[in-house]
Amino acid sequence: MNRDQEISVPLPTIRRLPMYFSLLEKAAQENQTSISSSQLAAALGLEPIQVRKDLAAIGVTGQPRLGFPLAELIQAIERFLGWDNVTDAFIIGAGHLGTALAGYQGFEKHGLNVVALFDNDPRKVGQTIHGKQVLHIDKLGNLANRMHVHIAILTVPAEVAVSTAQLAVEAGIQAIWNFTPTKLTVPEGIILERVDLVASLAVLSSKLAARLRPAETTTPTQETQA
């Protein structure tokens, strides 16, 4: 698949690929050799035609009555998402969230290897967190260039998110995974993905509140009772 094809793949399709991948891995563990679009669709609450469109977008087509070869499909998703080639990344911000992300072992499974954390707090600099050293932010540019690291995971406080992102871009970082509540503006050519935890929580809490909210009842007026 060439670069133009990759760019043309719709974002909703890309977001569904990890869900397909999880199901495919489970099927492989159960010694299946093929899987149908109907099976994937039923497990994810989708229409089979949507599954076929998603997989065709990354260059995989199934065969009637045979489905998709499992191993080939797993490899295609890994290749498209870059999970077959581990990419090094830095975490900028060694607070609670940065520490938690540094310890998340699922990253390496999906092609991301956190090699170091950065912070400007002298109490944190020099520490080792989940086997990764915390370095001063001043060293970011030198190490990004020397280690050819192009991904920065941003977990700094909101008030310094913009300046830190600018520092990361100046250091040669090409992709920023933004976990801060701040909406960033980056130069053209920089890849930016924002994880809005507050917005996600708002959706969750509003849905729960609606479920738990007692049904509104009205007391009939004397006229309606008559």
N, C-alpha and C positions, 0 to 999 in steps of 0.2 A: 504494500500500500504506500503510495507516495504522500508527500507532505500535504498537497492540496486536498487529497481525500480525507486525511486526518482532520484538517481544519473544518471540513464540511460536515463532519459528524455532529448531529445535534447534541446540545448539552444534556437534555434529559436522557438521551441514549447513553452517554458517557456515565451519567450518575447511576444508571441501572446495571452497568457492566459488573461492578463489584458484587451485586446481588446474584447475578447469574453465576459469577465465579464461585461464590460460596456454595451454591447448590451443586455446581459441577464437581467441586472437590469432594463433597459428601457422596455424590454418586460414584465417583472414582474409588473412594474408600470402600464402597459396597460392591466393588468389582464390576460395575456397569461399564460397557464399552461404547454405548451410544445413548442419546437422550433426544426426546422429541420436543418440538416447540410447545405442544400441548401440555407436556409435563412441566416445563418451565413456567408457562403461563399460569397453570393452575396453582403452582406453589407461590407465585408472586401476585396473584390477583390481576393478571393482565390478559389481553386477548392474544391468541396464538399468532395472529398476523403482526402484532406489534413486536413480539419476540423475533419473528423472522426478519422484520425490517431492521431491528437493532443489530442483529448478528450479520445481516447482509452488509450493513454500513461499515463493518470492520473486515469485510471480505470473506465471510464464511456463509456458505449456503448448505442446507441439508438436502437429503434425498427422500423422495416420497416413500413412506412406509418404513424407512430405515432411520430417519432422524439425522442428528448431527453426530459425527465421530467425536467421542468425549475428549480424547487426548488432543486432537487437533483443535477443538474449540477452546480448551483450557490454554493451550499454547498461543492461540490467536489473541485471546483477551490479555494474557500476560504481556505479549509483545506490543499490543496496541497501547496498553496503559504504562508500559515501561517497567513492569514488575519483574521481567526476566533479566534486568540489568540494574543491580543495586546502585543507587545514586546517593552520594554523601550530602549531608545537610547540616547547617548550624541552627541552634536554637538561640535566639536573642531575647534574654529575659529569664533569669534563673529563679523566678518566684515559684509560687505553688503550682501554677499551670505548667510553666516550663519544666519544672521538676517532674511532674506527672507524665508529661509527654516524653521526656528523656527516658523514662522507665518503661514506656509502652513497647512491648516486644513485638507487637503486630506490625510495626513499621517495616522491619527488615523482611518480613514475609511478603510484603507488598513493594519491595524495591527501594526502601528508604533507610539510610543508615545515618543516624545522628552521631556525629563525630566529636562535637564539642558544644559547650554553652558559653554565652557571653553575657556580661553584666558590668555595670559601673559601680556596684556596691562593694567596697573593700572588704566587707564581712563575708561576701560570697566568693569573691575572686580567690582562686587557689584551692577551692574545695573540689572534691570529686563526687559527682552525683550519678548514681547508677553506672559507674565505670567511666563517666565522661568528665573531663576537667572543665572547670569554670574559668574562663579567661577574661581579661579586661577588654572592654569593647574597643579600646584603642588598637588592639591587635587584629581586629576583624579584617581590615583591608589586606594586610600582609598575608594572613593565613588563607583567606579566600583565593588570593592569586596563587600562592604557593601550592595549595592543596587542590586547586581547580574545583572548589565548591561553588555551586551556582544557586543553591536553594537556601533560603532563610525562613525559619519558622518564627514569627513575631509574637511574643507573649509579654511585651512590656506594658506598663501602665498607659492608659489612654492619652494622658497629657504629653507623653514623649513619643507616641507612635509615629507621628509625621516626621519628626527629626530623625528618629531611628531608621525609618524606612529610607529616608534620603541618604543616610550614612551607608546603609546596606547597598543601595544602588551605586553609590560612589565607590564602594568596595568591589564592585564587579558582580554582585548578586544579580541573577537574571530572573529569578522566580521567588515571589514572596507569598508565604502562606500566613495570612493575617488572622490571628486569634484575638486581636484587640477589638473593642467596640467602636474604634475610630474608622471611618470610611477614608481610605487613602486614595490619593491621586499620584500615579507614577508615570514616568516618561513612556512614550510609545516604545514598544518592544519588550517591556518588562511584563512578565506574566504575574498576575495578581489574583489570588483566590482568598475570599474572606469567609471565615467561619463565624457567623453571628450567633453566639451562644445566648445572648439576651433575647433576640428575636425568636429563637427556637423555644426558649423557655416560655415566652409570652404565648406562643401558639399552644404549647402543652398545658399551661396553667389555665388559659381561657377555655379550652375544651373540657378540662376537669371541672372548672367552676360551673360551666353550663350543665354538665351532667349532675352535679351535686346540688345545683340550685333548685329549691322546691318550686313546684309548679305554682304559678300565680293564681290565686283564687280571688274571686270578687264576691262581695256580699250583695245579694240581690236587694234592690231598692224596694220600697213599699209598693211602688207602682207596678214593678215587674212581678211582685208576689201576688198582686191582686188578680 
